[in-house]
Amino acid sequence: DDTTTTTTTAEMTTDDGDDDMTMTCSCMNVTRAGVLLCIGYTNGLIYVYNVTRNEPAIEFHTRTCAVTCLLLLCRSHKNHSNDGILCIGYDDGWIEIFNCESGKHLFRQQCHYDAVARFLQFEQDYYVFSIGKDNALCSFLVYSQLVTMKSVQDLLYESVSDDDDDGGEYERDAGHTEHAVDHPHNIRVNWYRGHTAQIVHVYRNQWCLLSDL
């Protein structure tokens, strides 16, 4: 089962009552290492627990801003499961992406001008979408999750391996047009801006899925 579930449990505090450790969001998915439960806190900490093995897996704490949403991406194909790819949204609009198995930092950038409200994922769709309170939409394609397209993944990596890999800022359009960037760490990012009202729903049809790749 490659279904990702995401829940929000605002204002839930830890047993020690520390205000800096207020739980804000959580998500769970099945990965190669087992079932992973990811929990975000107001102080920027993300704690990952391996439910299958009943033991802590890994922690991420690279920022001090509150975590507003999480999504654990793991596409499976037949008997093959991927490492979990954790997408983290923050209150100041930054998004980070990590490999939950190796801890590798894959992506770090301010993608929204306000808080990241939520992540979206669709069936049979390799893209992950973020919706911000700035009325903007971003899409992320993590090439390592293309489990049936390893050769394409290798070609895509070669095409961007000569780019700057410092994980820093990238140019973004402030207008109505789409702007796409291939991140050096195998992630393609698209921005969709110019909406004058809050984004309520995102729809993906068969034409979208076929035209993406």
URMO-V612106 format. One record per residue. N is the residue number from 0. RES is the residue in one small letter. SS is DSSP state (~ for helix, > for strand, _ for the rest). OMEGA is omega as a letter, one per 20 degrees, with the letter a starting at -180 (999 if undefined). NEAR is the number of other C-alpha atoms within 8 Angstrom. Layout:
# URMO-V612106
{{N | RES | SS | OMEGA | NEAR} {N | RES | SS | OMEGA | NEAR}}
This chain:
# URMO-V612106
{{0 | d | _ | a | 4} {1 | d | _ | a | 8} {2 | t | _ | r | 5} {3 | t | _ | r | 11} {4 | t | > | r | 7} {5 | t | > | r | 10} {6 | t | > | r | 7} {7 | t | _ | a | 8} {8 | t | _ | a | 9} {9 | a | _ | r | 7} {10 | e | _ | r | 7} {11 | m | > | a | 8} {12 | t | _ | r | 11} {13 | t | _ | a | 9} {14 | d | _ | a | 5} {15 | d | _ | r | 5} {16 | g | _ | a | 7} {17 | d | _ | a | 9} {18 | d | ~ | r | 6} {19 | d | ~ | a | 7} {20 | m | ~ | r | 11} {21 | t | _ | a | 13} {22 | m | > | a | 14} {23 | t | > | a | 17} {24 | c | > | r | 16} {25 | s | > | r | 14} {26 | c | > | a | 14} {27 | m | > | r | 13} {28 | n | > | r | 15} {29 | v | > | r | 13} {30 | t | > | r | 12} {31 | r | _ | a | 8} {32 | a | _ | a | 9} {33 | g | > | r | 10} {34 | v | > | a | 11} {35 | l | > | r | 15} {36 | l | > | a | 12} {37 | c | > | a | 13} {38 | i | > | r | 13} {39 | g | > | a | 16} {40 | y | > | a | 15} {41 | t | _ | a | 14} {42 | n | _ | r | 12} {43 | g | _ | r | 14} {44 | l | _ | r | 14} {45 | i | > | a | 12} {46 | y | > | a | 10} {47 | v | > | a | 12} {48 | y | > | r | 12} {49 | n | > | a | 14} {50 | v | _ | a | 10} {51 | t | _ | a | 7} {52 | r | _ | a | 6} {53 | n | _ | a | 7} {54 | e | > | r | 7} {55 | p | > | a | 7} {56 | a | > | a | 8} {57 | i | > | r | 9} {58 | e | > | r | 8} {59 | f | > | r | 7} {60 | h | _ | a | 8} {61 | t | _ | a | 6} {62 | r | _ | a | 7} {63 | t | _ | r | 9} {64 | c | _ | a | 10} {65 | a | _ | r | 11} {66 | v | > | a | 18} {67 | t | > | r | 15} {68 | c | > | a | 16} {69 | l | > | r | 18} {70 | l | > | r | 12} {71 | l | > | a | 13} {72 | l | > | r | 10} {73 | c | _ | r | 14} {74 | r | _ | r | 11} {75 | s | > | r | 11} {76 | h | > | a | 8} {77 | k | _ | a | 4} {78 | n | _ | a | 5} {79 | h | > | r | 6} {80 | s | > | r | 10} {81 | n | _ | r | 11} {82 | d | _ | r | 11} {83 | g | _ | r | 14} {84 | i | > | a | 11} {85 | l | > | r | 12} {86 | c | > | a | 12} {87 | i | > | r | 12} {88 | g | > | a | 16} {89 | y | > | a | 15} {90 | d | _ | a | 12} {91 | d | _ | r | 11} {92 | g | _ | r | 14} {93 | w | > | r | 14} {94 | i | > | r | 14} {95 | e | > | r | 12} {96 | i | > | a | 12} {97 | f | > | r | 12} {98 | n | > | a | 13} {99 | c | _ | r | 11} {100 | e | _ | a | 7} {101 | s | _ | a | 5} {102 | g | _ | a | 8} {103 | k | _ | r | 7} {104 | h | > | a | 9} {105 | l | > | a | 11} {106 | f | > | r | 12} {107 | r | > | a | 11} {108 | q | > | r | 10} {109 | q | > | a | 10} {110 | c | _ | a | 9} {111 | h | _ | r | 13} {112 | y | _ | r | 10} {113 | d | _ | a | 10} {114 | a | _ | r | 15} {115 | v | > | a | 18} {116 | a | > | a | 11} {117 | r | > | r | 11} {118 | f | > | r | 11} {119 | l | > | r | 8} {120 | q | > | a | 8} {121 | f | _ | r | 9} {122 | e | _ | r | 4} {123 | q | _ | a | 4} {124 | d | _ | a | 7} {125 | y | _ | a | 10} {126 | y | > | r | 10} {127 | v | > | a | 11} {128 | f | > | r | 11} {129 | s | > | r | 12} {130 | i | > | a | 14} {131 | g | > | r | 15} {132 | k | _ | r | 12} {133 | d | _ | r | 9} {134 | n | _ | r | 13} {135 | a | _ | r | 14} {136 | l | > | r | 12} {137 | c | > | r | 12} {138 | s | > | a | 12} {139 | f | > | r | 11} {140 | l | > | r | 10} {141 | v | > | a | 11} {142 | y | ~ | a | 10} {143 | s | ~ | r | 8} {144 | q | ~ | r | 9} {145 | l | _ | a | 11} {146 | v | _ | a | 10} {147 | t | _ | a | 5} {148 | m | _ | a | 7} {149 | k | ~ | a | 9} {150 | s | ~ | r | 6} {151 | v | ~ | r | 7} {152 | q | ~ | a | 12} {153 | d | ~ | r | 8} {154 | l | ~ | r | 8} {155 | l | ~ | r | 10} {156 | y | ~ | r | 11} {157 | e | ~ | a | 8} {158 | s | ~ | a | 7} {159 | v | ~ | a | 11} {160 | s | _ | a | 8} {161 | d | _ | a | 7} {162 | d | _ | r | 6} {163 | d | _ | a | 6} {164 | d | _ | a | 9} {165 | d | _ | r | 4} {166 | g | _ | a | 10} {167 | g | _ | a | 7} {168 | e | _ | r | 6} {169 | y | _ | a | 5} {170 | e | _ | r | 4} {171 | r | _ | r | 6} {172 | d | _ | r | 10} {173 | a | _ | a | 6} {174 | g | _ | a | 6} {175 | h | _ | a | 9} {176 | t | _ | r | 8} {177 | e | _ | r | 9} {178 | h | > | a | 9} {179 | a | > | r | 8} {180 | v | > | r | 8} {181 | d | > | r | 9} {182 | h | > | a | 12} {183 | p | _ | a | 13} {184 | h | _ | r | 8} {185 | n | _ | r | 14} {186 | i | > | r | 13} {187 | r | > | a | 13} {188 | v | > | r | 12} {189 | n | > | r | 11} {190 | w | > | r | 14} {191 | y | > | a | 11} {192 | r | _ | r | 13} {193 | g | _ | r | 10} {194 | h | _ | a | 9} {195 | t | _ | r | 5} {196 | a | _ | a | 5} {197 | q | _ | r | 8} {198 | i | _ | a | 10} {199 | v | _ | a | 4} {200 | h | _ | r | 4} {201 | v | _ | a | 5} {202 | y | _ | r | 4} {203 | r | _ | r | 7} {204 | n | _ | a | 6} {205 | q | ~ | r | 6} {206 | w | ~ | r | 6} {207 | c | ~ | a | 8} {208 | l | ~ | a | 10} {209 | l | ~ | a | 7} {210 | s | ~ | a | 6} {211 | d | ~ | a | 5} {212 | l | _ | 999 | 4}}
